[in-house]
């Protein structure tokens, strides 16, 4: 009996997790011909920021490049310029 209860609770938890991960049909992106996300009406211009990598691009920076490619920065109202630091390192560039 106890095993059946644990099984049922596990299935319910999995179903609730799956439902929570589902997106709404109203969350559609408006992309232009380049695949970039357009600004919604009434929204301000994108805020330009510069993101300096701590080293040459590597697997630690994957999330940054994926967010740029998928337009997540634009959705957040940001125009991100990703800069690779010089050989001296990011500290010299920031200084």
N, C-alpha and C positions, 0 to 999 in steps of 0.2 A: 504494500500500500504506500509506503514511504517513497519507494523508487518511482511509482507512478506520479505522485505529487511533485517530486523534483523534476520529472520529465515534463509535466504539464507547465510548471512554472518557467522552465527553461524555454519551452516553445513560445509561451506568451511573451517572455522577455525578448526573444529573437524577433517576433512579429512586431512588437512595439519599436524595436530598434530600426527595423526595416521601414516602418511607416514614418518614423522621425527623419529618416534620411531622404525621403522623397521630396522633390521640389514642386513648387506651385507652377501652374501653367501661366500665371501672370508674371513670372520672372523672366520673360523673354528679353533677350538683348536686341538692341537695334544696331546692327552692324552695317558699315558702309561697304563699298565695293572692294576695299582692301582687307576686309575682315576685322577692322577695328571698331570698337564700341563707340557709338556716337553719344554726344551729350543729350540728356533729357531736356525737354523744354523747361525754361526757367532756371536752369542750372548754370552756375558760374563757370568761367573758363577753368581749364585744368591748372592746378598749381604745379609749377616746374620745380623739381628737386634734382639734385645730383647725388647719386649713390656710388661711393668709391669702394671697390672691392678691397679686401685686405691682402690679396695676393693675386696671382694670375688666375683666370677663370678655371675652376675645377668643380668636382662633384658637390662641394659644399655650397656652391652658388646656383645649383640647379633650380631651386625654388624661385629665385629672383628672375631667371630667364624664362621659366615657365609662366610666371605671373605676367611678365611683359608680353609674351607671345599670345596668351589667352585674353589679354585685355583687362586683367584684374586691377591694374593700377589705374587705368582710365575709369573703370567703374567706381573706384574710390575717389575720383577727382584729382588724380595725380598724373603728371607727365614726368616720367622717370628717365634720367640720362644715366646710364651705367658706365662708369669710368674704370678702366684698368689702371692700377697704380704704376708709377715708374719703377725701375729696378731698385731704387733706394727704399721703396716701401711706401705705404699709404701715409705714414706719419709725416714724411717730408712734403707730400702733396697737400695734406691738410694744413700744415704749418704755413 
